[in-house]
Amino acid sequence: MLVDKTVLVTGATSGIGEACARQFAAQGARVLLCGRRQERLDALREELGSEAYAFALDVRDRDAVTAAIAELPEQWQAIDILVNNAGLAAGFGPLTTNDPDNWDRMLDTNVKGLLNVTRLVVPGMVERGHGHVINIGSVAGHETYPGGAVYCASKAAVDRITKGLRLDLLGSGVKVSTVDPGLVETEFSVVRFDGNVDIAAHVYAGMTPLTADDVAETVVWIADRPAHVQVAEVLLFPTDQAAALAVHRT
């Protein structure tokens, strides 16, 4: 069912986004790749071949998003599936000692960036009478943990935006889903801890986390359901995790 579908994946230069791009391409989809790192985009586009199109984009920049979507080649304009994956955590610690610049990075990317892309892609889906928006959320959108107030708030916003968009689009033929992972070993923690790979590794120590491919497999499965089936929400944990802070370690 995904053959010849056009899929836009934001944040496709690493982690879950990169894995989604590969897995959609393997199912015969045509994949639009965007992210901030041009060299990585170019390498992935070359790997995936002629059925991939890459363009550099920072989803925080509303004007740039507007221009990028408007300037897509005609054969790439009818987007069937949007995977809003671009996101990050920046910093960790009590709210009162956080760097406000990190708040901006998280809210501008995780919330406003998702809105910037969605508002431009969804009208075409509605006009065509079909489409699918799949947002990458987090267990952090369901639970708040110490040291992560703003990140958790940003993912709670994704959850509410997802639910609201689904209500707004009822009867349009457009589906809206979210995949909310627990611990996934990607560049996520390295970014959160400002490049400190030792602290990042400790996040996953003594347990087996999810991989980016595990999450991507779930995203592709959701996208491949029959037209009458809408998977609203998937909370995806590794077996060693039962809640945000409930992790079994050996």
C-alpha positions as a Markdown table, in Angstrom:
| # | Residue | x | y | z |
|---|---|---|---|---|
| 1 | Met | 0.0 | 0.0 | 0.0 |
| 2 | Leu | 3.0 | 2.3 | 0.4 |
| 3 | Val | 4.3 | 1.9 | -3.2 |
| 4 | Asp | 4.5 | 5.3 | -4.9 |
| 5 | Lys | 3.3 | 7.1 | -1.9 |
| 6 | Thr | 5.1 | 10.4 | -1.3 |
| 7 | Val | 6.4 | 10.7 | 2.3 |
| 8 | Leu | 7.9 | 13.8 | 3.9 |
| 9 | Val | 10.2 | 13.1 | 6.9 |
| 10 | Thr | 11.5 | 16.0 | 8.9 |
| 11 | Gly | 14.7 | 15.6 | 10.9 |
| 12 | Ala | 15.8 | 12.9 | 8.5 |
| 13 | Thr | 19.5 | 13.3 | 9.0 |
| 14 | Ser | 19.8 | 11.0 | 12.0 |
| 15 | Gly | 18.1 | 8.7 | 14.4 |
| 16 | Ile | 14.4 | 7.9 | 14.0 |
| 17 | Gly | 14.0 | 10.2 | 11.0 |
| 18 | Glu | 16.8 | 8.6 | 9.1 |
| 19 | Ala | 15.4 | 5.1 | 9.9 |
| 20 | Cys | 11.9 | 6.1 | 8.8 |
| 21 | Ala | 13.3 | 7.4 | 5.5 |
| 22 | Arg | 15.1 | 4.1 | 4.8 |
| 23 | Gln | 12.1 | 1.9 | 5.8 |
| 24 | Phe | 9.6 | 3.9 | 3.8 |
| 25 | Ala | 11.9 | 3.7 | 0.8 |
| 26 | Ala | 12.3 | -0.1 | 1.3 |
| 27 | Gln | 8.5 | -0.3 | 1.0 |
| 28 | Gly | 8.5 | 1.4 | -2.4 |
| 29 | Ala | 7.5 | 4.9 | -1.2 |
| 30 | Arg | 9.0 | 8.1 | -2.6 |
| 31 | Val | 10.7 | 10.0 | 0.2 |
| 32 | Leu | 11.2 | 13.7 | 0.8 |
| 33 | Leu | 14.1 | 14.2 | 3.2 |
| 34 | Cys | 14.7 | 17.4 | 5.1 |
| 35 | Gly | 16.9 | 18.4 | 8.0 |
| 36 | Arg | 19.6 | 20.9 | 8.9 |
| 37 | Arg | 22.7 | 19.0 | 7.9 |
| 38 | Gln | 23.1 | 19.1 | 4.1 |
| 39 | Glu | 26.0 | 16.6 | 3.9 |
| 40 | Arg | 24.0 | 13.9 | 5.7 |
| 41 | Leu | 20.9 | 14.7 | 3.6 |
| 42 | Asp | 23.0 | 14.3 | 0.4 |
| 43 | Ala | 24.5 | 11.0 | 1.5 |
| 44 | Leu | 21.0 | 9.6 | 2.4 |
| 45 | Arg | 19.5 | 10.8 | -0.8 |
| 46 | Glu | 22.3 | 9.1 | -2.8 |
| 47 | Glu | 21.8 | 5.9 | -0.8 |
| 48 | Leu | 18.1 | 5.9 | -1.5 |
| 49 | Gly | 18.3 | 6.7 | -5.2 |
| 50 | Ser | 16.0 | 8.5 | -7.6 |
| 51 | Glu | 12.9 | 8.0 | -5.4 |
| 52 | Ala | 14.3 | 10.4 | -2.8 |
| 53 | Tyr | 14.5 | 14.2 | -2.8 |
| 54 | Ala | 16.5 | 16.1 | -0.2 |
| 55 | Phe | 16.4 | 19.7 | 0.9 |
| 56 | Ala | 18.0 | 21.5 | 3.8 |
| 57 | Leu | 15.5 | 23.0 | 6.2 |
| 58 | Asp | 15.3 | 24.2 | 9.8 |
| 59 | Val | 11.7 | 23.7 | 10.8 |
| 60 | Arg | 12.0 | 26.6 | 13.3 |
| 61 | Asp | 12.2 | 29.1 | 10.5 |
| 62 | Arg | 8.6 | 29.6 | 9.4 |
| 63 | Asp | 9.5 | 31.7 | 6.3 |
| 64 | Ala | 12.0 | 29.0 | 5.2 |
| 65 | Val | 9.4 | 26.3 | 5.7 |
| 66 | Thr | 6.9 | 28.2 | 3.6 |
| 67 | Ala | 9.4 | 28.8 | 0.8 |
| 68 | Ala | 10.7 | 25.1 | 0.8 |
| 69 | Ile | 7.2 | 23.6 | 0.6 |
| 70 | Ala | 6.2 | 26.1 | -2.1 |
| 71 | Glu | 9.3 | 25.4 | -4.2 |
| 72 | Leu | 9.1 | 21.6 | -4.2 |
| 73 | Pro | 9.2 | 20.2 | -7.8 |
| 74 | Glu | 5.7 | 19.5 | -9.1 |
| 75 | Gln | 6.1 | 15.8 | -8.9 |
| 76 | Trp | 6.9 | 16.0 | -5.2 |
| 77 | Gln | 4.1 | 18.4 | -4.1 |
| 78 | Ala | 1.3 | 15.9 | -3.4 |
| 79 | Ile | 2.5 | 14.7 | 0.0 |
| 80 | Asp | 0.6 | 11.6 | 1.1 |
| 81 | Ile | 2.3 | 11.0 | 4.5 |
| 82 | Leu | 3.9 | 13.6 | 6.8 |
| 83 | Val | 6.2 | 12.3 | 9.5 |
| 84 | Asn | 6.9 | 15.1 | 12.0 |
| 85 | Asn | 10.0 | 13.8 | 13.5 |
| 86 | Ala | 12.3 | 16.9 | 13.9 |
| 87 | Gly | 12.8 | 17.4 | 17.6 |
| 88 | Leu | 15.3 | 17.5 | 20.5 |
| 89 | Ala | 15.9 | 17.8 | 24.2 |
| 90 | Ala | 18.4 | 20.5 | 25.3 |
| 91 | Gly | 19.7 | 20.5 | 28.8 |
| 92 | Phe | 18.6 | 18.7 | 31.9 |
| 93 | Gly | 18.0 | 20.0 | 35.4 |
| 94 | Pro | 15.8 | 22.2 | 37.6 |
| 95 | Leu | 13.6 | 24.7 | 35.7 |
| 96 | Thr | 15.1 | 27.6 | 37.8 |
| 97 | Thr | 18.6 | 26.9 | 36.7 |
| 98 | Asn | 17.9 | 26.0 | 33.0 |
| 99 | Asp | 19.3 | 28.0 | 30.2 |
| 100 | Pro | 16.4 | 29.9 | 28.6 |
| 101 | Asp | 18.0 | 29.5 | 25.2 |
| 102 | Asn | 17.5 | 25.8 | 25.6 |
| 103 | Trp | 13.8 | 26.4 | 26.3 |
| 104 | Asp | 13.6 | 28.2 | 23.0 |
| 105 | Arg | 15.4 | 25.5 | 21.1 |
| 106 | Met | 12.9 | 22.8 | 22.4 |
| 107 | Leu | 9.7 | 24.8 | 22.0 |
| 108 | Asp | 10.7 | 26.3 | 18.6 |
| 109 | Thr | 11.6 | 22.9 | 17.2 |
| 110 | Asn | 9.3 | 20.4 | 19.0 |
| 111 | Val | 6.2 | 22.5 | 18.9 |
| 112 | Lys | 6.4 | 25.5 | 16.5 |
| 113 | Gly | 8.4 | 23.5 | 14.0 |
| 114 | Leu | 5.8 | 20.8 | 13.9 |
| 115 | Leu | 3.1 | 23.4 | 13.4 |
| 116 | Asn | 5.1 | 25.2 | 10.7 |
| 117 | Val | 5.3 | 22.1 | 8.6 |
| 118 | Thr | 1.8 | 20.7 | 9.3 |
| 119 | Arg | -0.1 | 23.9 | 8.4 |
| 120 | Leu | 1.4 | 23.9 | 4.9 |
| 121 | Val | 1.2 | 20.1 | 4.1 |
| 122 | Val | -2.3 | 19.2 | 5.5 |
| 123 | Pro | -4.4 | 21.5 | 3.3 |
| 124 | Gly | -3.3 | 19.6 | 0.2 |
| 125 | Met | -4.2 | 16.3 | 1.9 |
| 126 | Val | -7.7 | 17.7 | 2.7 |
| 127 | Glu | -8.1 | 18.8 | -0.9 |
| 128 | Arg | -7.2 | 15.4 | -2.2 |
| 129 | Gly | -9.4 | 13.6 | 0.4 |
| 130 | His | -6.7 | 11.5 | 1.9 |
| 131 | Gly | -3.4 | 11.7 | 3.8 |
| 132 | His | -1.7 | 10.8 | 7.0 |
| 133 | Val | 0.1 | 12.9 | 9.6 |
| 134 | Ile | 2.3 | 10.9 | 12.0 |
| 135 | Asn | 3.9 | 12.8 | 14.8 |
| 136 | Ile | 6.8 | 11.5 | 16.8 |
| 137 | Gly | 6.0 | 12.2 | 20.5 |
| 138 | Ser | 7.5 | 10.7 | 23.6 |
| 139 | Val | 6.6 | 9.1 | 26.9 |
| 140 | Ala | 7.6 | 12.5 | 28.2 |
| 141 | Gly | 4.4 | 13.8 | 26.7 |
| 142 | His | 2.5 | 11.5 | 29.1 |
| 143 | Glu | 4.6 | 11.9 | 32.3 |
| 144 | Thr | 6.7 | 14.7 | 33.7 |
| 145 | Tyr | 10.1 | 13.8 | 35.3 |
| 146 | Pro | 12.5 | 15.9 | 37.4 |
| 147 | Gly | 14.9 | 17.9 | 35.3 |
| 148 | Gly | 12.8 | 17.7 | 32.1 |
| 149 | Ala | 10.0 | 20.1 | 32.7 |
| 150 | Val | 10.2 | 22.1 | 29.4 |
| 151 | Tyr | 11.0 | 19.0 | 27.3 |
| 152 | Cys | 8.1 | 17.2 | 28.8 |
| 153 | Ala | 5.9 | 20.2 | 28.2 |
| 154 | Ser | 6.9 | 20.4 | 24.6 |
| 155 | Lys | 6.0 | 16.7 | 24.1 |
| 156 | Ala | 2.7 | 17.2 | 26.0 |
| 157 | Ala | 2.0 | 19.9 | 23.5 |
| 158 | Val | 2.6 | 17.5 | 20.6 |
| 159 | Asp | 0.1 | 15.1 | 22.2 |
| 160 | Arg | -2.6 | 17.9 | 22.4 |
| 161 | Ile | -1.9 | 19.2 | 18.9 |
| 162 | Thr | -2.2 | 15.6 | 17.6 |
| 163 | Lys | -5.5 | 15.1 | 19.3 |
| 164 | Gly | -6.8 | 18.5 | 18.2 |
| 165 | Leu | -5.7 | 18.1 | 14.6 |
| 166 | Arg | -7.5 | 14.7 | 14.5 |
| 167 | Leu | -10.7 | 16.4 | 15.7 |
| 168 | Asp | -10.2 | 19.2 | 13.2 |
| 169 | Leu | -9.8 | 16.8 | 10.3 |
| 170 | Leu | -12.7 | 14.4 | 11.2 |
| 171 | Gly | -14.5 | 13.5 | 8.0 |
| 172 | Ser | -11.7 | 14.8 | 5.7 |
| 173 | Gly | -10.2 | 11.4 | 5.0 |
| 174 | Val | -6.9 | 12.5 | 6.6 |
| 175 | Lys | -5.6 | 10.4 | 9.5 |
| 176 | Val | -3.6 | 11.7 | 12.4 |
| 177 | Ser | -1.4 | 9.5 | 14.6 |
| 178 | Thr | 1.4 | 9.7 | 17.2 |
| 179 | Val | 4.2 | 7.3 | 18.1 |
| 180 | Asp | 5.4 | 8.0 | 21.6 |
| 181 | Pro | 8.6 | 6.1 | 22.4 |
| 182 | Gly | 10.4 | 5.5 | 25.7 |
| 183 | Leu | 14.1 | 5.1 | 25.7 |
| 184 | Val | 15.6 | 5.0 | 22.2 |
| 185 | Glu | 19.4 | 5.0 | 21.7 |
| 186 | Thr | 20.1 | 7.6 | 19.1 |
| 187 | Glu | 21.9 | 11.0 | 19.2 |
| 188 | Phe | 19.1 | 12.3 | 21.4 |
| 189 | Ser | 21.0 | 12.1 | 24.7 |
| 190 | Val | 24.3 | 13.3 | 23.2 |
| 191 | Val | 22.4 | 16.4 | 22.1 |
| 192 | Arg | 20.6 | 16.8 | 25.4 |
| 193 | Phe | 23.9 | 16.7 | 27.3 |
| 194 | Asp | 25.7 | 19.0 | 24.9 |
| 195 | Gly | 27.9 | 16.4 | 23.4 |
| 196 | Asn | 29.0 | 14.6 | 26.6 |
| 197 | Val | 29.0 | 11.0 | 25.3 |
| 198 | Asp | 29.8 | 9.5 | 28.7 |
| 199 | Ile | 26.7 | 11.0 | 30.3 |
| 200 | Ala | 24.6 | 10.0 | 27.3 |
| 201 | Ala | 25.8 | 6.4 | 27.4 |
| 202 | His | 24.8 | 6.2 | 31.1 |
| 203 | Val | 21.1 | 6.9 | 30.1 |
| 204 | Tyr | 21.0 | 3.4 | 28.5 |
| 205 | Ala | 23.4 | 1.6 | 30.8 |
| 206 | Gly | 22.4 | -1.8 | 32.0 |
| 207 | Met | 19.3 | -2.1 | 29.8 |
| 208 | Thr | 18.4 | -2.7 | 26.2 |
| 209 | Pro | 16.8 | 0.4 | 24.7 |
| 210 | Leu | 14.7 | 0.7 | 21.6 |
| 211 | Thr | 16.5 | 1.4 | 18.3 |
| 212 | Ala | 15.6 | 3.9 | 15.7 |
| 213 | Asp | 14.6 | 1.0 | 13.5 |
| 214 | Asp | 12.2 | -0.2 | 16.1 |
| 215 | Val | 10.4 | 3.1 | 16.1 |
| 216 | Ala | 10.5 | 3.4 | 12.3 |
| 217 | Glu | 9.0 | 0.0 | 11.9 |
| 218 | Thr | 6.1 | 1.1 | 14.0 |
| 219 | Val | 5.7 | 4.3 | 12.0 |
| 220 | Val | 5.6 | 2.4 | 8.7 |
| 221 | Trp | 3.1 | -0.1 | 10.1 |
| 222 | Ile | 0.8 | 2.7 | 11.1 |
| 223 | Ala | 1.1 | 4.3 | 7.7 |
| 224 | Asp | 0.3 | 1.0 | 6.0 |
| 225 | Arg | -3.0 | 0.3 | 7.6 |
| 226 | Pro | -6.2 | 0.1 | 5.4 |
| 227 | Ala | -7.9 | 3.4 | 4.6 |
| 228 | His | -10.6 | 2.8 | 7.2 |
| 229 | Val | -8.1 | 2.1 | 10.0 |
| 230 | Gln | -6.6 | 5.0 | 12.0 |
| 231 | Val | -4.0 | 4.1 | 14.7 |
| 232 | Ala | -4.4 | 7.1 | 17.0 |
| 233 | Glu | -1.6 | 6.5 | 19.4 |
| 234 | Val | 1.2 | 4.1 | 20.1 |
| 235 | Leu | 3.2 | 4.2 | 23.4 |
| 236 | Leu | 6.3 | 2.2 | 22.6 |
| 237 | Phe | 8.6 | 1.0 | 25.3 |
| 238 | Pro | 11.6 | -1.3 | 25.5 |
| 239 | Thr | 10.9 | -4.4 | 27.5 |
| 240 | Asp | 13.2 | -3.0 | 30.3 |
| 241 | Gln | 11.0 | 0.0 | 30.7 |
| 242 | Ala | 7.5 | 0.4 | 32.3 |
| 243 | Ala | 7.3 | 4.2 | 32.7 |
| 244 | Ala | 9.4 | 7.3 | 32.1 |
| 245 | Leu | 11.5 | 6.6 | 35.2 |
| 246 | Ala | 10.7 | 2.9 | 35.7 |
| 247 | Val | 13.6 | 1.1 | 34.1 |
| 248 | His | 15.1 | -2.3 | 34.9 |
| 249 | Arg | 18.9 | -2.3 | 34.8 |
| 250 | Thr | 21.3 | -5.1 | 35.4 |
